[in-house]
Amino acid sequence: MQDELFQFAEESANTAIVKPELQVLKLLIVDDDQDVHNVSELLLRDLEFDGYRLQMLHAYNSQEAFAILQQDEEIAIILLDVVMESDDAGLKLVKRIRDTLNRRKVRIILRTGQPGYAPELETIVNYDINDYKTKTELTRERLFTCLMAAARSYLQLAQLERLAFDDHLTGLHNRNGLLNAMAIAAAGGKIHTLQLIDLDHFSVLNDTFGNELADQYLQQVAQRLLQVPSLVTVARLAADKFALLSEAPVSLSEQLLRQQLSQRAIELAGVKQEVSCCLGIATTHADISPSETLSHAYMALKKAKQTGIGQTVVFNEAMIEALRQRVDLLSSLNKGLEHDQLYVVYQPQFDLNTGQIVGVEALARWVDETGRHVSPAIFIELAEQAGLIHRLGLLVLQKALRDCAPICQALPDFRLAVNVSSVQFKHPDFLDLVLHTIAESGVPAQQIEIELTESAAMDFSAETEQKLAALRAAGITLAIDDFGTGFSSLAYLEQLQANCLKIDRSFTNKLTESESGLRIVQTILALGQRLKMRVLAEGIEYQSQLNELKAMGCDEGQGYLLAKPMPLSALLQFPALQQRLSPT
């Protein structure tokens, strides 16, 4: 007889039923009674719904529960006893969860073994809970129903939270998510380091490779940031700006971040791109809100970007003082514009061949309410950043036209040059207001020259080309200010059809000091001659510079050697202008 009466065929792999992997929803059971934990495990062990299964965590008092919640942000539901180490321990924990940890999404089911101890209606009104049950009424079916309702509510809130707090491209937090994570981290009482990251050359990369590959670059950067040691959270705040909250101190946190980002180049379309960035760093404090800490980091980042590529700046209190001074200065500038404290001075421009005055450049000046002369380099930049430059530029144009109208009427070839910043030029009402202001003044448009920087004139958008064409059509001449410091392209200049190139004062200063300075001026002069444009040299301060410019055939010039900027009263008495107005 055979030892085995039956032989069993091996199970076919094709007939095995493979259950799909279920996602986890975490349930925290908080109760000081071990039996409650045991019963809950038995009742809920195999509970599954909507593609989720419950994972149970256990705490036996409110302090232990709070510690678990601090460490785990993914807890979805809490079954919470009211009476534990104290009569109201559960209620106090609810307050700490909502107010200290700022956990609004987690669903809290309060249950008590002492009916009537905490009145149900009063508790629901005064505490942010989602349900209130006595332990005796929570049969298996009712507990299932209660938990499924809480879970679905949690998942709906989670979806809304992803829209409100997460960046869709990288999956990281957005600004709201960062501030929320910072508030939660602050509840632990520890000091953290916040680093703002601005990727160097990203706009160039985006223009070169296109949006799709640029997005892939950002996604790879995001993955690297998630691997930085001592990480608390990471966020994407703007196109190429990220934020990283770290438990490491300032110097170490920077080292860890830069090591992670620069470990190897990122390859895009077969081209390797090194990851370089500027950092602005600030530390959290118990008495400073997350949004204030973020603003501190932004101040530091701005300073880092102004310093150069790959720079790091750590926030300090001096930056706050500088910001206060800037705010005060902005307030004074607003008042200055309202109370007509700004005025215009005029720097004569000369034909270098004849020595005759051919025009003036109108320059804004400001004396604030304290009598202090504020540098144009400071207040013009401030006006640009604060959105006041259009108002300021229009004021200068109106004053200059009013002041110089009699001179322009007496000298039909006299030229009034007015600077226009790139921000002012891009204002949607720029063209209409300028043409209207000139028409109202009675000064012929042919005697007005608008000076634009290269960056303003050479972006070559359709809007810019339309504005320049309209100015030329009105008879206004165009000068490229500070030429040589920007694009300096022959093709751009031909397309621009400007009338004058102004040699920047930095090149004039080097004219007699170095061969390179001399060659740059020679190149600009040759370029102007080829394009049949006037060339005007700024910043002539020494006779040697003037002699060299004359010898090289420079058309016009201005500078302290020839004449300093002066108020209208001094201009009208200026000998060179008097000679032209009253020739003998």
C-alpha positions as CSV (number, residue, x, y, z in Angstrom):
1,M,0.0,0.0,0.0
2,Q,1.3,3.4,-0.8
3,D,2.1,5.7,2.1
4,E,0.0,8.4,0.5
5,L,-3.5,7.8,-0.8
6,F,-3.8,11.2,-2.3
7,Q,-1.4,13.4,-4.2
8,F,-2.2,17.1,-4.3
9,A,-1.4,19.2,-7.3
10,E,0.7,22.3,-6.7
11,E,-1.3,25.5,-6.6
12,S,-1.1,27.5,-9.8
13,A,0.2,30.9,-9.4
14,N,-2.5,32.1,-11.8
15,T,-5.3,31.0,-9.4
16,A,-3.9,32.9,-6.3
17,I,-6.0,35.9,-5.3
18,V,-3.8,38.9,-4.8
19,K,-5.5,41.5,-2.6
20,P,-4.7,45.1,-3.5
21,E,-2.4,47.0,-1.2
22,L,-4.6,49.1,1.1
23,Q,-3.6,52.6,2.1
24,V,-3.3,53.2,5.8
25,L,-5.4,55.5,8.0
26,K,-3.9,56.0,11.5
27,L,-6.1,55.8,14.5
28,L,-4.8,56.9,17.9
29,I,-6.6,55.4,20.9
30,V,-6.0,57.4,24.1
31,D,-7.3,55.8,27.3
32,D,-5.8,55.0,30.7
33,D,-7.7,51.6,30.8
34,Q,-5.8,48.7,29.2
35,D,-9.0,46.8,28.7
36,V,-10.3,49.6,26.4
37,H,-7.3,49.2,24.2
38,N,-7.6,45.5,24.1
39,V,-11.3,45.6,23.2
40,S,-10.7,48.3,20.6
41,E,-8.1,46.1,18.9
42,L,-10.5,43.2,18.8
43,L,-13.4,45.2,17.4
44,L,-11.4,47.1,14.8
45,R,-8.7,44.7,13.8
46,D,-10.0,43.9,10.3
47,L,-11.9,47.1,9.5
48,E,-11.5,48.1,5.9
49,F,-13.4,50.7,3.8
50,D,-12.9,52.8,0.6
51,G,-9.5,51.2,0.0
52,Y,-8.1,52.0,3.4
53,R,-7.3,50.0,6.5
54,L,-6.9,51.2,10.1
55,Q,-3.6,51.2,11.8
56,M,-4.0,51.6,15.6
57,L,-1.6,53.5,17.8
58,H,-2.0,53.6,21.6
59,A,-1.4,56.2,24.3
60,Y,-2.3,55.8,28.0
61,N,-2.4,59.4,29.1
62,S,-2.6,62.9,27.5
63,Q,1.1,63.6,27.7
64,E,2.0,60.4,25.9
65,A,-0.7,61.2,23.3
66,F,0.6,64.7,22.8
67,A,4.2,63.4,22.2
68,I,2.9,60.9,19.6
69,L,1.0,63.6,17.8
70,Q,4.1,65.8,17.7
71,Q,6.1,63.1,16.0
72,D,3.4,61.8,13.6
73,E,1.5,64.3,11.4
74,E,-0.4,61.5,9.6
75,I,-2.8,60.6,12.4
76,A,-6.3,60.8,11.0
77,I,-8.6,60.0,13.9
78,I,-8.3,60.1,17.7
79,L,-10.5,58.1,20.1
80,L,-10.0,60.1,23.2
81,D,-11.1,59.4,26.8
82,V,-12.2,62.4,28.8
83,V,-11.1,61.3,32.3
84,M,-7.5,60.0,32.6
85,E,-4.7,61.4,34.8
86,S,-7.2,64.2,35.7
87,D,-10.9,64.7,35.4
88,D,-10.5,66.9,32.3
89,A,-7.3,65.6,30.8
90,G,-9.0,64.7,27.5
91,L,-10.6,68.1,27.1
92,K,-7.3,69.8,27.8
93,L,-5.6,67.6,25.2
94,V,-8.2,68.7,22.6
95,K,-7.2,72.3,23.3
96,R,-3.5,71.5,22.9
97,I,-4.1,69.6,19.7
98,R,-6.1,72.4,18.1
99,D,-4.3,75.5,19.5
100,T,-0.7,74.4,20.2
101,L,-0.2,71.8,17.4
102,N,-2.6,73.6,15.1
103,R,-4.0,70.3,13.9
104,R,-7.4,71.2,12.5
105,K,-7.7,68.3,10.1
106,V,-7.5,65.4,12.6
107,R,-10.9,64.0,13.6
108,I,-11.5,63.7,17.4
109,I,-14.1,61.4,18.8
110,L,-14.5,62.1,22.5
111,R,-15.7,59.1,24.6
112,T,-16.4,58.8,28.3
113,G,-17.1,56.0,30.7
114,Q,-18.9,58.5,33.0
115,P,-22.1,59.7,31.3
116,G,-23.1,63.1,32.4
117,Y,-19.7,64.1,33.7
118,A,-19.1,66.5,30.9
119,P,-22.4,67.7,29.4
120,E,-22.5,66.7,25.7
121,L,-24.0,69.9,24.2
122,E,-21.7,72.2,26.2
123,T,-18.6,70.1,25.3
124,I,-19.4,70.1,21.6
125,V,-20.0,73.9,21.7
126,N,-16.9,74.7,23.6
127,Y,-14.4,72.2,22.2
128,D,-13.5,71.5,18.6
129,I,-14.5,67.8,18.6
130,N,-16.3,65.8,15.9
131,D,-18.3,63.4,18.0
132,Y,-19.1,62.7,21.7
133,K,-20.0,59.1,22.8
134,T,-20.3,57.1,26.0
135,K,-18.3,53.9,25.9
136,T,-21.4,51.8,26.5
137,E,-23.2,53.1,23.4
138,L,-20.2,52.4,21.1
139,T,-21.2,48.9,20.0
140,R,-19.2,47.4,17.2
141,E,-21.6,48.6,14.5
142,R,-21.9,52.1,16.0
143,L,-18.1,52.4,16.4
144,F,-17.6,51.3,12.7
145,T,-20.1,53.9,11.6
146,C,-18.6,56.6,13.8
147,L,-15.1,55.9,12.5
148,M,-16.0,55.7,8.9
149,A,-17.8,59.0,9.0
150,A,-14.7,60.5,10.7
151,A,-12.4,58.9,8.2
152,R,-14.3,60.2,5.2
153,S,-14.4,63.7,6.7
154,Y,-10.6,63.5,7.3
155,L,-10.0,62.4,3.7
156,Q,-12.1,65.3,2.3
157,L,-10.3,67.8,4.5
158,A,-6.9,66.2,3.4
159,Q,-7.8,66.8,-0.2
160,L,-8.8,70.4,0.4
161,E,-5.6,70.8,2.4
162,R,-3.5,69.5,-0.5
163,L,-5.0,72.2,-2.7
164,A,-4.4,74.9,0.0
165,F,-1.1,73.8,1.4
166,D,0.8,71.8,-1.3
167,D,2.6,72.7,-4.4
168,H,1.1,70.8,-7.4
169,L,4.4,70.5,-9.3
170,T,6.8,69.1,-6.7
171,G,4.4,67.8,-4.0
172,L,6.2,69.9,-1.4
173,H,4.4,72.4,0.8
174,N,3.5,75.8,-0.6
175,R,3.8,79.0,1.5
176,N,0.7,78.2,3.5
177,G,1.9,74.7,4.2
178,L,5.3,76.0,5.3
179,L,3.8,78.4,7.8
180,N,1.5,75.7,9.1
181,A,4.5,73.3,9.5
182,M,6.5,76.0,11.2
183,A,3.7,76.6,13.7
184,I,3.6,72.9,14.5
185,A,7.4,72.7,14.9
186,A,7.4,75.7,17.2
187,A,4.9,74.0,19.5
188,G,7.8,71.7,20.6
189,G,9.7,74.7,22.0
190,K,12.9,74.0,19.9
191,I,14.7,76.6,17.8
192,H,14.8,75.7,14.1
193,T,16.7,77.1,11.1
194,L,14.8,78.4,8.1
195,Q,16.6,78.6,4.8
196,L,15.2,80.3,1.8
197,I,16.8,79.0,-1.5
198,D,16.8,80.9,-4.7
199,L,18.2,78.9,-7.7
200,D,20.9,80.8,-9.7
201,H,20.3,81.2,-13.4
202,F,16.9,79.5,-13.4
203,S,15.3,82.0,-15.8
204,V,18.1,81.4,-18.3
205,L,17.6,77.6,-17.9
206,N,13.9,78.0,-18.4
207,D,14.4,80.1,-21.6
208,T,17.0,77.6,-22.9
209,F,15.3,74.3,-22.3
210,G,11.6,75.3,-22.1
211,N,9.0,74.9,-19.3
212,E,8.7,71.1,-19.4
213,L,12.4,70.4,-18.8
214,A,12.7,73.4,-16.4
215,D,9.8,71.7,-14.4
216,Q,11.8,68.5,-14.3
217,Y,14.8,70.4,-13.0
218,L,12.7,71.8,-10.2
219,Q,11.3,68.4,-9.4
220,Q,14.8,66.9,-9.1
221,V,15.9,69.8,-6.9
222,A,12.8,69.1,-4.7
223,Q,13.8,65.4,-4.3
224,R,17.3,66.4,-3.3
225,L,16.0,68.8,-0.7
226,L,13.8,66.1,0.8
227,Q,17.0,64.1,1.5
228,V,18.8,66.8,3.4
229,P,19.7,65.5,6.9
230,S,17.9,67.1,10.0
231,L,15.0,68.1,7.7
232,V,11.7,69.1,9.3
233,T,9.9,70.2,6.2
234,V,10.5,71.6,2.6
235,A,8.3,74.0,0.6
236,R,8.3,75.6,-2.8
237,L,7.4,79.2,-2.5
238,A,7.7,80.5,-6.1
239,A,9.0,79.4,-9.5
240,D,12.6,78.8,-8.3
241,K,12.4,79.6,-4.6
242,F,12.3,76.9,-2.0
243,A,12.3,76.9,1.8
244,L,13.8,74.3,4.1
245,L,13.1,74.1,7.9
246,S,15.9,72.3,9.7
247,E,16.7,71.1,13.2
248,A,20.4,71.7,12.6
249,P,22.1,75.0,13.7
250,V,22.7,77.7,11.1
251,S,26.2,76.8,10.0
252,L,25.6,73.1,9.9
253,S,22.2,73.5,8.1
254,E,23.8,75.4,5.3
255,Q,26.6,72.8,4.9
256,L,24.1,69.9,4.8
257,L,21.9,71.7,2.2
258,R,24.7,72.7,-0.1
259,Q,26.3,69.2,0.1
260,Q,23.0,67.7,-0.9
261,L,22.3,70.1,-3.8
262,S,25.8,70.0,-5.3
263,Q,26.5,66.3,-5.0
264,R,26.2,65.9,-8.8
265,A,24.9,67.8,-11.8
266,I,21.3,67.5,-13.0
267,E,21.1,66.4,-16.6
268,L,18.6,68.0,-19.0
269,A,18.4,67.0,-22.6
270,G,21.9,65.6,-22.4
271,V,23.3,68.8,-20.9
272,K,24.6,68.7,-17.3
273,Q,23.4,71.6,-15.1
274,E,25.2,72.3,-11.8
275,V,22.9,73.3,-9.0
276,S,23.9,76.7,-7.5
277,C,21.8,78.9,-5.2
278,C,21.7,81.9,-2.9
279,L,20.5,81.4,0.6
280,G,18.8,83.6,3.1
281,I,18.8,82.2,6.6
282,A,16.8,83.0,9.7
283,T,16.2,81.2,13.0
284,T,12.9,80.7,14.7
285,H,12.1,82.0,18.2
286,A,9.2,81.4,20.6
287,D,8.2,85.1,20.5
288,I,8.4,85.5,16.7
289,S,5.6,84.2,14.5
290,P,6.3,81.9,11.5
291,S,5.4,84.7,9.0
292,E,7.8,87.1,10.7
293,T,10.6,84.5,10.6
294,L,9.8,84.0,6.9
295,S,10.1,87.7,6.3
296,H,13.4,87.8,8.1
297,A,14.7,85.0,5.8
298,Y,13.4,87.0,2.7
299,M,15.4,90.0,3.9
300,A,18.5,87.9,4.1
301,L,17.9,86.3,0.7
302,K,17.5,89.6,-1.0
303,K,20.8,90.8,0.4
304,A,22.4,87.5,-0.7
305,K,21.2,87.9,-4.3
306,Q,22.4,91.5,-4.3
307,T,25.9,90.2,-3.3
308,G,26.2,87.8,-6.1
309,I,25.9,84.2,-7.3
310,G,25.9,81.3,-4.7
311,Q,25.9,83.7,-1.7
312,T,24.6,83.1,1.8
313,V,23.4,85.8,4.2
314,V,22.1,85.2,7.7
315,F,19.5,87.5,9.1
316,N,20.5,90.0,11.8
317,E,18.8,92.8,13.7
318,A,20.7,95.4,11.7
319,M,18.5,94.4,8.7
320,I,15.4,95.3,10.7
321,E,16.8,98.7,11.4
322,A,17.7,99.2,7.8
323,L,14.1,98.2,6.9
324,R,12.7,100.7,9.4
325,Q,14.9,103.4,7.9
326,R,13.7,102.4,4.4
327,V,10.1,102.6,5.5
328,D,10.6,106.0,7.0
329,L,12.4,107.2,3.9
330,L,9.5,105.9,1.7
331,S,7.0,107.8,3.9
332,S,9.1,110.9,3.6
333,L,9.3,110.5,-0.2
334,N,5.5,110.2,-0.4
335,K,5.2,113.4,1.6
336,G,7.9,115.0,-0.6
337,L,5.9,114.2,-3.7
338,E,2.7,115.6,-2.2
339,H,4.3,118.8,-0.8
340,D,6.4,119.6,-3.9
341,Q,9.7,119.0,-2.0
342,L,11.3,117.5,-5.2
343,Y,12.9,119.9,-7.6
344,V,14.9,119.7,-10.9
345,V,18.4,120.8,-11.7
346,Y,20.0,121.0,-15.1
347,Q,23.4,119.9,-16.3
348,P,24.5,121.5,-19.6
349,Q,25.5,119.4,-22.6
350,F,28.1,120.8,-25.0
351,D,29.2,120.3,-28.6
352,L,32.8,119.3,-28.1
353,N,33.9,120.7,-31.5
354,T,32.5,124.2,-31.0
355,G,32.2,124.4,-27.2
356,Q,28.6,125.6,-27.6
357,I,25.9,124.6,-25.2
358,V,23.4,122.4,-27.1
359,G,21.0,121.3,-24.4
360,V,20.6,120.3,-20.8
361,E,19.8,117.1,-18.9
362,A,17.0,117.4,-16.3
363,L,17.9,115.7,-13.0
364,A,15.7,115.1,-10.0
365,R,16.8,116.3,-6.6
366,W,15.2,116.0,-3.1
367,V,15.6,117.8,0.2
368,D,13.4,116.0,2.8
369,E,11.5,117.7,5.6
370,T,14.5,117.6,7.9
371,G,16.6,119.6,5.3
372,R,18.7,116.5,4.4
373,H,19.8,116.2,0.7
374,V,18.9,112.6,-0.2
375,S,21.0,111.0,-3.0
376,P,19.2,110.4,-6.3
377,A,20.7,106.9,-6.3
378,I,18.8,106.1,-3.1
379,F,15.4,107.8,-3.7
380,I,15.0,106.9,-7.4
381,E,15.7,103.2,-6.6
382,L,13.2,103.4,-3.7
383,A,10.6,105.1,-6.0
384,E,11.0,102.2,-8.5
385,Q,10.5,99.6,-5.9
386,A,7.6,101.3,-4.2
387,G,5.7,102.0,-7.4
388,L,6.2,105.8,-7.2
389,I,8.6,106.2,-10.1
390,H,5.9,106.9,-12.7
391,R,4.6,109.8,-10.6
392,L,8.1,111.0,-9.9
393,G,9.1,110.8,-13.6
394,L,6.0,112.7,-14.7
395,L,6.7,115.4,-12.1
396,V,10.3,115.9,-13.4
397,L,9.1,116.1,-17.0
398,Q,6.4,118.7,-16.2
399,K,8.8,120.9,-14.2
400,A,11.5,120.6,-16.8
401,L,9.1,121.5,-19.7
402,R,7.8,124.5,-17.7
403,D,11.2,125.7,-16.8
404,C,12.9,125.3,-20.2
405,A,10.0,126.3,-22.4
406,P,11.3,129.9,-22.8
407,I,14.8,128.7,-23.7
408,C,13.4,126.2,-26.2
409,Q,11.3,128.9,-27.8
410,A,14.3,131.2,-28.1
411,L,16.7,128.5,-29.3
412,P,14.9,126.1,-31.8
413,D,17.9,123.7,-31.8
414,F,18.2,123.6,-28.0
415,R,17.6,120.1,-26.5
416,L,15.9,119.1,-23.2
417,A,17.0,115.6,-22.1
418,V,14.8,113.7,-19.6
419,N,15.7,110.3,-18.0
420,V,13.1,107.6,-18.0
421,S,13.6,104.5,-15.8
422,S,12.7,101.0,-17.2
423,V,9.9,100.7,-14.6
424,Q,8.4,104.0,-15.6
425,F,8.7,103.1,-19.3
426,K,6.8,99.9,-18.8
427,H,3.9,101.6,-17.1
428,P,0.7,101.1,-19.2
429,D,-0.1,104.9,-19.2
430,F,3.5,106.0,-20.0
431,L,3.1,106.9,-23.6
432,D,-0.2,108.7,-23.4
433,L,0.8,110.8,-20.4
434,V,4.2,111.8,-21.8
435,L,2.8,112.8,-25.2
436,H,0.0,114.7,-23.5
437,T,2.3,116.5,-21.1
438,I,4.6,117.6,-23.9
439,A,1.7,118.8,-26.1
440,E,0.3,120.8,-23.2
441,S,3.7,122.5,-22.5
442,G,4.0,124.0,-26.0
443,V,7.6,122.8,-26.3
444,P,8.1,121.1,-29.7
445,A,8.5,117.4,-29.4
446,Q,11.6,117.6,-31.6
447,Q,13.4,119.5,-28.8
448,I,12.8,116.7,-26.3
449,E,15.2,113.8,-25.9
450,I,14.2,110.8,-23.8
451,E,17.1,108.9,-22.2
452,L,16.5,105.2,-21.7
453,T,18.8,102.6,-20.2
454,E,19.8,99.6,-22.4
455,S,17.7,97.2,-20.3
456,A,14.6,99.4,-20.8
457,A,15.0,99.9,-24.6
458,M,16.2,96.5,-25.6
459,D,13.8,94.0,-24.3
460,F,12.1,94.0,-27.7
461,S,8.7,93.0,-26.7
462,A,5.9,94.1,-29.0
463,E,4.8,96.7,-26.5
464,T,8.3,98.2,-26.2
465,E,8.7,98.5,-30.0
466,Q,5.2,100.1,-30.3
467,K,6.1,102.7,-27.6
468,L,9.5,103.5,-29.2
469,A,7.9,103.8,-32.6
470,A,5.2,106.2,-31.2
471,L,7.9,108.4,-29.6
472,R,9.9,108.6,-32.8
473,A,6.7,109.3,-34.8
474,A,6.0,112.2,-32.5
475,G,9.4,113.7,-33.2
476,I,11.0,112.9,-29.8
477,T,14.6,111.8,-30.1
478,L,15.9,108.8,-28.1
479,A,19.2,108.4,-26.3
480,I,20.6,105.2,-24.9
481,D,21.9,106.1,-21.4
482,D,24.9,104.3,-19.8
483,F,25.8,102.6,-23.0
484,G,28.2,99.8,-22.8
485,T,27.1,98.5,-19.4
486,G,24.3,96.2,-20.8
487,F,23.6,94.4,-24.0
488,S,25.6,96.6,-26.4
489,S,24.5,94.7,-29.5
490,L,24.9,96.2,-33.0
491,A,21.8,94.3,-34.2
492,Y,19.8,95.7,-31.3
493,L,20.9,99.3,-31.9
494,E,20.0,99.0,-35.6
495,Q,16.6,97.8,-34.7
496,L,16.2,100.4,-32.0
497,Q,16.9,103.4,-34.3
498,A,18.0,105.6,-31.4
499,N,19.5,109.1,-32.1
500,C,22.2,109.2,-29.4
501,L,24.6,106.9,-27.5
502,K,25.7,108.2,-24.1
503,I,29.1,106.8,-23.0
504,D,28.8,105.8,-19.4
505,R,30.9,107.8,-16.9
506,S,32.7,104.6,-15.8
507,F,34.2,104.4,-19.2
508,T,35.0,108.1,-19.4
509,N,36.9,107.7,-16.0
510,K,39.1,104.9,-17.5
511,L,39.7,106.7,-20.7
512,T,43.2,108.0,-19.9
513,E,43.9,105.4,-17.2
514,S,44.1,102.1,-19.2
515,E,44.3,100.7,-22.7
516,S,41.1,98.8,-22.2
517,G,39.2,102.0,-21.2
518,L,40.5,103.7,-24.3
519,R,39.5,100.8,-26.6
520,I,36.0,100.7,-25.2
521,V,35.4,104.4,-25.9
522,Q,36.9,104.0,-29.4
523,T,34.5,101.1,-30.0
524,I,31.5,103.0,-28.9
525,L,32.4,106.0,-31.0
526,A,33.0,103.8,-34.1
527,L,29.6,102.1,-33.5
528,G,27.9,105.5,-33.2
529,Q,29.5,106.7,-36.4
530,R,28.6,103.6,-38.3
531,L,24.9,103.9,-37.3
532,K,25.0,107.7,-37.8
533,M,24.2,108.4,-34.2
534,R,25.4,111.2,-32.0
535,V,27.8,110.1,-29.2
536,L,27.8,112.0,-25.9
537,A,30.3,111.3,-23.2
538,E,29.2,111.6,-19.5
539,G,31.3,112.3,-16.5
540,I,34.0,114.5,-18.1
541,E,36.0,115.7,-15.0
542,Y,39.5,116.3,-16.3
543,Q,41.0,118.2,-19.1
544,S,43.0,115.1,-20.3
545,Q,39.6,113.3,-20.8
546,L,38.2,116.2,-22.7
547,N,41.3,116.5,-24.9
548,E,41.2,112.7,-25.7
549,L,37.5,112.7,-26.5
550,K,37.9,115.7,-28.9
551,A,40.8,114.0,-30.6
552,M,38.8,110.8,-31.0
553,G,35.9,112.7,-32.6
554,C,33.3,112.5,-29.8
555,D,30.4,114.7,-30.7
556,E,29.1,115.9,-27.3
557,G,29.9,115.8,-23.6
558,Q,28.8,116.7,-20.1
559,G,30.5,116.6,-16.7
560,Y,31.8,118.6,-13.8
561,L,34.7,120.0,-15.9
562,L,32.3,121.6,-18.3
563,A,29.4,122.5,-15.9
564,K,27.8,121.1,-12.8
565,P,24.1,120.5,-12.4
566,M,22.4,123.8,-11.5
567,P,19.0,125.2,-10.6
568,L,17.0,127.1,-13.2
569,S,18.1,130.5,-11.9
570,A,21.8,129.6,-12.3
571,L,21.2,128.1,-15.7
572,L,19.6,131.3,-17.0
573,Q,22.7,133.2,-15.8
574,F,25.1,130.6,-17.2
575,P,27.6,132.4,-19.5
576,A,27.4,129.7,-22.3
577,L,23.7,130.0,-22.4
578,Q,23.7,133.8,-22.1
579,Q,26.0,133.9,-25.0
580,R,23.6,131.9,-27.1
581,L,20.5,133.8,-26.0
582,S,22.1,137.3,-26.4
583,P,24.9,136.9,-29.0
584,T,27.0,140.0,-29.4
